[in-house]
Amino acid sequence: MKSFENIDVKSVKEAVGLLQRFHNEKKSAAIVGGGSELLQLMKDRVATPDYLINLKTIPGLSYIKEERSAFRIGALTTLTEIEEHKGVQEKLLFLSQAAGEAASPQIRNAGTIGGNICQRPFCWYFRSANFTCLRKGGEICYAVAGDNRYHAIFGGGPSYIVHPSDMAPPLVAVGAQLKIAGPAGEKVIPLEKFFVLPQVNHTRENILGPGEIVTEIQVPHPKAGTKGFYHKVRERLAWDHAIVSVSTVLQTQGGAVREGRVVLGGVAPTPWRVPKAEQFLRGKKVDENTAQKAGEIALEGARPMKDNIYKVALAKSLIQRALLASV
């Protein structure tokens, strides 16, 4: 691991200022919250910062506040705290379940919601010191001709990574927003607009600019008649990222879908929302046939590679299961 200097900051303003200063001085800096991912990236020498900006020393960035129309969740709130929060369990059970599906108990105790959303890819070519892949400044995505069994079937090219977060799909499905602090002040954006496809920039996963950090996630209370579901398939039950995951949020009235969202994980470089399937569901009663058709529509346009064709059938099946569980 490369040597670095740790800086314990006392405020968001101080953290933003230091990040901006180091950027202007052409020095590398990284922010650390729970640190469960960054430590491994540094060991693998994928991340080699000169400075670590420790956000854990900032008071007041870990909280879950239930307000009239939304939950406000501080970026340093741990996944365990979200999983076990009574209000989240009562009103956003699928979000609590997603938090409980992430990683292992030890990592959930340390890992933060902000870090989970901002994770870097777990592609073995990206994580290996033996490959200078496209995402690390090289000229090739090795997954195209290499072992691509866990890679993207949507939104790939020129890079084919998949977004690893368990929390992002249900948060996108429920219409969450992010508060971001930066040199120009604070802004709030839909979480769905936070992520970046490789066609836009193949070296990054989100829109955070120099000096910007995520400080809060705002999760609206579901409307009356709304039910959500989250499920993921993984190779190991003990600890693993999703091969494919799905989050559905349906608002029904009189037995028919009034509004709905379907978001897939593990299939694209971003949480992958499927508007055509959502549009198909509107006004319909969800039964076996409707759910099956919605799954088929959702996977239209999938472009699997030689080793990950299985993801198409798996995603269809998961969407069907999720929709039937959401009514």
C-alpha positions as CSV (number, residue, x, y, z in Angstrom):
1,M,0.0,0.0,0.0
2,K,1.3,3.5,-0.9
3,S,2.0,5.8,2.1
4,F,-0.5,8.5,2.7
5,E,-1.4,11.2,5.2
6,N,-4.7,10.9,7.1
7,I,-6.6,14.1,7.9
8,D,-9.4,14.1,10.4
9,V,-11.8,16.9,9.3
10,K,-14.3,18.5,11.6
11,S,-16.8,19.8,9.1
12,V,-18.2,19.3,5.6
13,K,-16.9,22.7,4.7
14,E,-13.3,21.7,5.7
15,A,-13.6,18.5,3.8
16,V,-14.8,20.2,0.6
17,G,-12.1,22.9,1.0
18,L,-9.3,20.3,1.3
19,L,-10.5,18.2,-1.6
20,Q,-10.7,21.3,-3.8
21,R,-7.2,22.5,-2.7
22,F,-5.6,19.1,-3.4
23,H,-7.3,18.9,-6.8
24,N,-5.9,22.4,-7.7
25,E,-2.5,21.4,-6.5
26,K,-2.7,18.2,-8.6
27,K,-2.4,16.0,-5.5
28,S,-4.6,12.9,-5.1
29,A,-7.0,12.7,-2.2
30,A,-9.8,10.3,-1.3
31,I,-12.6,10.5,1.2
32,V,-13.1,7.7,3.7
33,G,-16.2,6.9,5.8
34,G,-16.6,3.3,6.8
35,G,-13.5,2.5,4.8
36,S,-14.5,-1.1,4.0
37,E,-14.1,-0.6,0.3
38,L,-11.4,2.0,0.1
39,L,-8.9,0.0,2.2
40,Q,-9.1,-2.9,-0.3
41,L,-8.8,-0.6,-3.3
42,M,-5.6,0.8,-1.7
43,K,-4.2,-2.6,-1.0
44,D,-4.8,-3.5,-4.6
45,R,-3.2,-0.2,-5.6
46,V,-6.3,0.7,-7.6
47,A,-6.5,3.8,-5.4
48,T,-3.3,5.5,-4.4
49,P,-4.2,8.7,-2.7
50,D,-1.6,11.0,-1.2
51,Y,-4.2,12.1,1.4
52,L,-7.2,10.5,3.1
53,I,-10.0,12.9,4.2
54,N,-11.6,11.1,7.2
55,L,-15.3,12.1,7.3
56,K,-16.0,10.0,10.4
57,T,-14.7,12.8,12.6
58,I,-17.4,15.2,11.3
59,P,-20.2,15.3,13.9
60,G,-23.8,15.0,12.7
61,L,-23.4,13.0,9.5
62,S,-24.9,9.8,10.9
63,Y,-28.7,10.0,11.4
64,I,-32.1,8.8,10.3
65,K,-34.7,11.5,10.7
66,E,-38.3,10.7,9.9
67,E,-40.1,13.9,8.7
68,R,-43.6,14.4,7.4
69,S,-42.9,13.5,3.8
70,A,-39.5,11.7,3.8
71,F,-36.8,10.0,5.7
72,R,-33.5,12.0,5.8
73,I,-30.5,9.7,6.1
74,G,-27.0,11.0,6.8
75,A,-24.3,9.7,4.4
76,L,-22.4,8.2,7.3
77,T,-25.3,6.2,8.6
78,T,-24.4,2.5,8.6
79,L,-26.3,-0.2,6.7
80,T,-27.0,-2.0,10.0
81,E,-28.6,1.2,11.3
82,I,-30.9,1.4,8.3
83,E,-31.7,-2.3,8.4
84,E,-32.7,-2.1,12.1
85,H,-34.5,1.3,12.1
86,K,-38.1,0.7,13.2
87,G,-39.5,3.5,11.1
88,V,-37.7,2.2,8.0
89,Q,-39.0,-1.3,8.7
90,E,-42.6,0.0,9.0
91,K,-42.7,2.2,6.0
92,L,-39.9,1.1,3.7
93,L,-39.4,-2.6,4.6
94,F,-37.9,-3.4,1.2
95,L,-35.1,-0.8,1.9
96,S,-34.4,-2.4,5.3
97,Q,-34.3,-5.8,3.6
98,A,-31.8,-4.5,0.9
99,A,-29.5,-3.1,3.6
100,G,-29.6,-6.5,5.3
101,E,-28.7,-8.2,2.1
102,A,-25.5,-6.2,1.6
103,A,-22.1,-7.7,2.3
104,S,-21.6,-9.4,5.7
105,P,-22.7,-8.3,9.2
106,Q,-19.2,-7.0,10.0
107,I,-19.2,-4.9,6.8
108,R,-22.7,-3.6,7.4
109,N,-21.7,-2.5,10.9
110,A,-19.0,-0.3,9.4
111,G,-20.2,0.4,5.8
112,T,-22.1,3.6,5.2
113,I,-25.0,4.3,2.9
114,G,-23.0,7.0,1.2
115,G,-20.1,4.6,0.6
116,N,-22.5,1.9,-0.6
117,I,-23.9,4.2,-3.3
118,C,-20.5,5.4,-4.4
119,Q,-18.9,2.0,-4.7
120,R,-16.4,1.3,-7.5
121,P,-16.8,-1.7,-9.7
122,F,-15.9,-5.2,-8.5
123,C,-14.8,-6.3,-12.0
124,W,-11.7,-8.5,-11.6
125,Y,-9.9,-6.8,-14.4
126,F,-10.4,-3.4,-12.8
127,R,-9.4,-4.7,-9.3
128,S,-6.3,-6.6,-10.5
129,A,-2.9,-5.0,-10.6
130,N,-2.1,-7.1,-13.6
131,F,-4.5,-5.3,-16.0
132,T,-4.4,-1.7,-17.0
133,C,-8.0,-1.7,-18.2
134,L,-10.0,1.0,-19.9
135,R,-11.5,2.2,-16.6
136,K,-8.0,2.7,-15.1
137,G,-6.7,4.7,-18.1
138,G,-5.8,1.8,-20.4
139,E,-7.1,1.2,-24.0
140,I,-9.2,-1.9,-23.6
141,C,-12.0,-3.4,-21.6
142,Y,-10.7,-6.9,-21.0
143,A,-14.2,-8.3,-20.3
144,V,-15.2,-8.0,-24.0
145,A,-12.9,-11.0,-25.0
146,G,-12.2,-12.3,-21.5
147,D,-14.2,-13.8,-18.7
148,N,-17.4,-11.8,-18.7
149,R,-19.8,-14.0,-16.8
150,Y,-20.7,-11.2,-14.2
151,H,-20.6,-8.2,-16.6
152,A,-23.2,-5.9,-18.1
153,I,-26.0,-7.0,-20.4
154,F,-27.4,-3.4,-20.6
155,G,-25.7,0.0,-21.0
156,G,-22.2,-1.4,-21.6
157,G,-19.6,-0.1,-24.0
158,P,-16.9,0.8,-24.1
159,S,-16.7,-0.5,-20.5
160,Y,-18.9,-3.4,-19.3
161,I,-18.8,-3.1,-15.5
162,V,-21.9,-3.5,-13.4
163,H,-22.8,-1.3,-10.5
164,P,-22.3,-3.2,-7.2
165,S,-24.6,-1.4,-4.8
166,D,-27.5,-3.2,-3.1
167,M,-29.0,0.0,-1.8
168,A,-29.1,1.9,-5.1
169,P,-31.8,-0.1,-7.0
170,P,-34.4,0.2,-4.2
171,L,-33.5,3.9,-3.6
172,V,-33.9,4.7,-7.3
173,A,-37.2,2.7,-7.3
174,V,-38.6,4.7,-4.5
175,G,-37.5,8.1,-6.0
176,A,-34.8,9.0,-3.5
177,Q,-32.7,12.2,-3.8
178,L,-29.1,13.0,-2.9
179,K,-27.8,16.1,-1.2
180,I,-24.3,17.0,-2.4
181,A,-22.0,19.5,-0.9
182,G,-19.3,21.2,-3.0
183,P,-17.3,24.4,-3.6
184,A,-20.4,26.0,-5.0
185,G,-22.6,25.1,-2.0
186,E,-25.2,22.4,-1.6
187,K,-27.5,20.9,-4.3
188,V,-30.2,18.2,-4.3
189,I,-30.6,15.8,-7.2
190,P,-32.6,12.7,-8.0
191,L,-30.4,9.7,-7.2
192,E,-31.3,8.3,-10.7
193,K,-29.3,11.2,-12.2
194,F,-26.2,10.6,-10.0
195,F,-24.8,7.7,-12.0
196,V,-22.8,7.9,-15.2
197,L,-22.8,5.4,-18.1
198,P,-19.5,4.5,-19.7
199,Q,-20.6,6.1,-23.0
200,V,-20.6,9.4,-21.0
201,N,-17.3,8.8,-19.1
202,H,-15.8,5.4,-18.9
203,T,-13.4,6.3,-16.1
204,R,-16.0,7.1,-13.4
205,E,-19.3,5.9,-12.0
206,N,-21.0,9.1,-10.8
207,I,-21.2,12.8,-11.4
208,L,-19.3,14.0,-8.3
209,G,-16.9,16.7,-9.3
210,P,-13.7,17.9,-7.6
211,G,-14.4,18.8,-4.0
212,E,-17.9,17.3,-3.9
213,I,-19.2,14.8,-1.4
214,V,-22.6,13.1,-0.7
215,T,-23.9,14.3,2.6
216,E,-27.5,13.1,2.8
217,I,-30.1,10.7,1.1
218,Q,-33.7,11.8,1.1
219,V,-36.2,9.0,0.8
220,P,-39.9,9.9,0.3
221,H,-42.6,8.1,2.2
222,P,-44.5,5.8,-0.1
223,K,-47.9,6.8,-1.2
224,A,-51.0,5.0,0.1
225,G,-51.4,1.6,-1.6
226,T,-47.7,1.3,-2.3
227,K,-45.7,-1.9,-1.7
228,G,-42.0,-2.6,-2.5
229,F,-39.9,-5.7,-2.9
230,Y,-36.1,-6.3,-3.2
231,H,-34.4,-9.6,-4.0
232,K,-31.0,-10.5,-5.3
233,V,-29.3,-13.7,-6.5
234,R,-25.7,-14.3,-5.6
235,E,-23.3,-17.2,-5.7
236,R,-22.6,-17.3,-2.0
237,L,-25.2,-16.7,0.7
238,A,-22.4,-15.8,3.2
239,W,-21.2,-12.7,1.3
240,D,-21.4,-11.7,-2.3
241,H,-22.5,-9.0,-4.7
242,A,-25.6,-9.5,-6.8
243,I,-25.4,-11.5,-10.0
244,V,-28.8,-10.0,-10.7
245,S,-31.0,-8.0,-8.3
246,V,-34.4,-6.4,-8.7
247,S,-36.4,-3.8,-6.8
248,T,-40.0,-3.1,-7.6
249,V,-42.2,-0.4,-6.1
250,L,-45.9,-0.5,-7.1
251,Q,-48.8,1.8,-6.1
252,T,-52.1,0.0,-6.7
253,Q,-55.7,1.2,-6.5
254,G,-58.7,-1.1,-7.0
255,G,-56.4,-4.0,-7.7
256,A,-54.7,-2.2,-10.7
257,V,-51.3,-0.6,-10.9
258,R,-51.5,3.2,-10.7
259,E,-47.7,3.8,-10.8
260,G,-44.8,1.5,-10.6
261,R,-41.0,1.3,-10.9
262,V,-38.8,-1.6,-11.8
263,V,-35.1,-1.3,-11.2
264,L,-32.4,-3.9,-11.9
265,G,-29.0,-4.3,-10.3
266,G,-26.1,-6.4,-11.4
267,V,-26.9,-6.0,-15.1
268,A,-25.6,-2.6,-16.1
269,P,-23.0,0.1,-15.1
270,T,-25.8,1.9,-13.3
271,P,-28.9,0.9,-11.5
272,W,-31.0,-0.1,-14.5
273,R,-34.6,1.3,-14.6
274,V,-36.9,-0.2,-17.2
275,P,-39.6,2.4,-18.2
276,K,-41.2,0.3,-20.9
277,A,-42.1,-2.4,-18.4
278,E,-43.4,0.3,-16.0
279,Q,-45.5,1.7,-18.7
280,F,-46.9,-1.7,-19.6
281,L,-47.9,-2.3,-16.0
282,R,-49.8,0.9,-15.6
283,G,-53.6,0.3,-15.3
284,K,-53.2,-3.5,-15.2
285,K,-53.8,-6.1,-12.5
286,V,-50.7,-7.9,-11.7
287,D,-51.0,-11.7,-12.1
288,E,-48.8,-14.4,-13.4
289,N,-49.3,-13.5,-17.1
290,T,-48.9,-9.8,-16.6
291,A,-45.7,-10.2,-14.5
292,Q,-44.2,-12.6,-17.0
293,K,-44.9,-10.2,-19.9
294,A,-43.4,-7.3,-17.9
295,G,-40.2,-9.3,-17.4
296,E,-40.0,-10.0,-21.1
297,I,-40.5,-6.4,-22.0
298,A,-37.9,-5.4,-19.4
299,L,-35.2,-7.5,-21.0
300,E,-35.9,-6.3,-24.6
301,G,-32.7,-4.8,-25.9
302,A,-30.4,-6.8,-23.6
303,R,-27.0,-7.4,-25.2
304,P,-25.4,-10.3,-23.3
305,M,-21.8,-11.4,-24.0
306,K,-20.6,-15.0,-24.4
307,D,-20.5,-15.9,-20.7
308,N,-23.5,-14.0,-19.2
309,I,-26.4,-15.0,-21.4
310,Y,-27.9,-16.7,-18.4
311,K,-28.6,-13.2,-16.8
312,V,-31.4,-12.6,-19.3
313,A,-33.6,-15.5,-18.1
314,L,-32.6,-14.9,-14.5
315,A,-33.6,-11.2,-14.7
316,K,-37.0,-12.1,-16.3
317,S,-37.7,-14.6,-13.5
318,L,-36.7,-12.2,-10.7
319,I,-38.9,-9.4,-12.2
320,Q,-41.9,-11.8,-12.3
321,R,-41.3,-12.8,-8.7
322,A,-40.8,-9.3,-7.5
323,L,-44.0,-8.0,-9.2
324,L,-46.1,-10.8,-7.7
325,A,-44.7,-10.0,-4.3
326,S,-45.4,-6.3,-4.6
327,V,-49.2,-6.5,-4.8
